[in-house]
């Protein structure tokens, strides 16, 4: 029942506005189900990008997310990048969930010759919200694309499912390399797809310690650097909108034979790092 | 209010028809407007109400899960309070129709709103709220969100009285409660349906209240650990109960046969997701096809299967 409720008439929209408005100072004014206007973004934009003009992405960056967040704690997001000679390469991508308590989910910075074409991660989405990606290209311009995600139904919440497990394995990392599906290409010229997984509660700090009655400070992965040999593939400054056990799947131009190195740091100052050899055979 | 009218017509009628027990004066005095929830006697002194396999809505007043109570010589233990204060009051009405003994314990089987949004109805009863040791933490991180996110489906009227009332008596492993010549064993489980599942076993009749560790008919929802749930099914299966009151599904249900359907679903889901992970299929694609062959076997499959698949994927890719 809940899943099928949509913004079919102004009355429902008013009720929704009252609901979100009470929790969040400004809110998306729902004009219709698929493309509500975002008043939240109007006020958020200046805080993140100042007065700088943001133009439509026009395919330079594209975003895919489920229309409805099945699980509010784990909403898969796919970003694809396609640069041209005029724009130059993408230097950074900022990922924003308008209606979350901490809207800036992450800022990704890409290495000069990393050639990242695809990046998938998982987000917490607390309410009906736009999820947007803003790319800064070499020509100095900002280009934005966005998609609207409806909140999940049922008892799904943007919180940890198994808190004890998340803490018990804190900082453990896993890297997977996916073999290229297209055969017959030279290993040196094809992109490699990888998935980086980090065990971390990435928690919001919105929960209270039962003994002390103080709020537990937010504890999340703040910084992440992925490199191969001496060159940067990408770095990330993250926040609490990235799901627990942060997960990044990405394609980049790999150099066979050089190790992939990952360094992560969290808000408690803990550092995690790991290295994996990248044999030519795995490319 | 329309729900009172509806309940008067539908439920009181059914209640009288099946149980033949009229309101007592005490019940009417204590809970003025609450028409009793149509509970069924499942064993001597054990009563339960079977919730509808549906999402919580304004129309069903959140009455979607099974709730019940056990009457001892001295007092009553209530197992879950339901999905609204209206339901909680109706449950109190049902208790008062059977006994005037005080409600000493309100046991919450886990954190989900359909099981504990009725807690506030028990405030004046003086009952001690009992839960898994992880339940307060779970409610701290979800309570406010639950109160906001159910407003759309449940409506302002129902939500107005609902409060998050955490347990004050916490169960860490296994503990017995005595309600007067009647021993109840409460067991706190490791992460399964949630990370705060609690079961209640009545030694006198051999009835096991499983909470949402057992789903029948209604698709199970995974909000804890699929692997933990699968691993503990054998332990659960080994409990020598005569029959069960599952969290969702028929009241009572044969035991341990009640576990068979969910065990099969978990196996199908886990094997589909494991194969996708091994093949390098991204989460977004994998969750669309996983366990689809189980679709005809469950109610609310489309509402919950994809979410279960996401949870399973995020968990199993660490294997």
Boltz contact constraints between the chains, C-beta under 6 A:
constraints:
  - contact:
      token1: [A, 1]
      token2: [B, 55]
      max_distance: 6.0
  - contact:
      token1: [A, 1]
      token2: [B, 57]
      max_distance: 6.0
  - contact:
      token1: [A, 2]
      token2: [B, 55]
      max_distance: 6.0
  - contact:
      token1: [A, 2]
      token2: [B, 153]
      max_distance: 6.0
  - contact:
      token1: [A, 3]
      token2: [B, 303]
      max_distance: 6.0
  - contact:
      token1: [A, 19]
      token2: [B, 151]
      max_distance: 6.0
  - contact:
      token1: [A, 23]
      token2: [B, 148]
      max_distance: 6.0
  - contact:
      token1: [A, 70]
      token2: [B, 306]
      max_distance: 6.0
  - contact:
      token1: [A, 70]
      token2: [B, 307]
      max_distance: 6.0
  - contact:
      token1: [A, 70]
      token2: [B, 310]
      max_distance: 6.0
  - contact:
      token1: [A, 71]
      token2: [B, 307]
      max_distance: 6.0
  - contact:
      token1: [A, 71]
      token2: [B, 310]
      max_distance: 6.0
  - contact:
      token1: [A, 74]
      token2: [B, 310]
      max_distance: 6.0
  - contact:
      token1: [A, 74]
      token2: [B, 314]
      max_distance: 6.0
  - contact:
      token1: [A, 76]
      token2: [B, 283]
      max_distance: 6.0
  - contact:
      token1: [A, 76]
      token2: [B, 284]
      max_distance: 6.0
  - contact:
      token1: [A, 155]
      token2: [B, 112]
      max_distance: 6.0
  - contact:
      token1: [A, 155]
      token2: [B, 113]
      max_distance: 6.0
  - contact:
      token1: [A, 157]
      token2: [B, 142]
      max_distance: 6.0
  - contact:
      token1: [A, 157]
      token2: [B, 145]
      max_distance: 6.0
  - contact:
      token1: [A, 159]
      token2: [B, 141]
      max_distance: 6.0
  - contact:
      token1: [A, 159]
      token2: [B, 142]
      max_distance: 6.0
  - contact:
      token1: [A, 161]
      token2: [B, 223]
      max_distance: 6.0
  - contact:
      token1: [A, 161]
      token2: [B, 224]
      max_distance: 6.0
  - contact:
      token1: [A, 162]
      token2: [B, 191]
      max_distance: 6.0
  - contact:
      token1: [A, 162]
      token2: [B, 195]
      max_distance: 6.0
  - contact:
      token1: [A, 162]
      token2: [B, 224]
      max_distance: 6.0
  - contact:
      token1: [A, 162]
      token2: [B, 225]
      max_distance: 6.0
  - contact:
      token1: [A, 178]
      token2: [B, 280]
      max_distance: 6.0
  - contact:
      token1: [A, 207]
      token2: [B, 140]
      max_distance: 6.0
  - contact:
      token1: [A, 207]
      token2: [B, 141]
      max_distance: 6.0
  - contact:
      token1: [A, 208]
      token2: [B, 140]
      max_distance: 6.0
  - contact:
      token1: [A, 210]
      token2: [B, 136]
      max_distance: 6.0
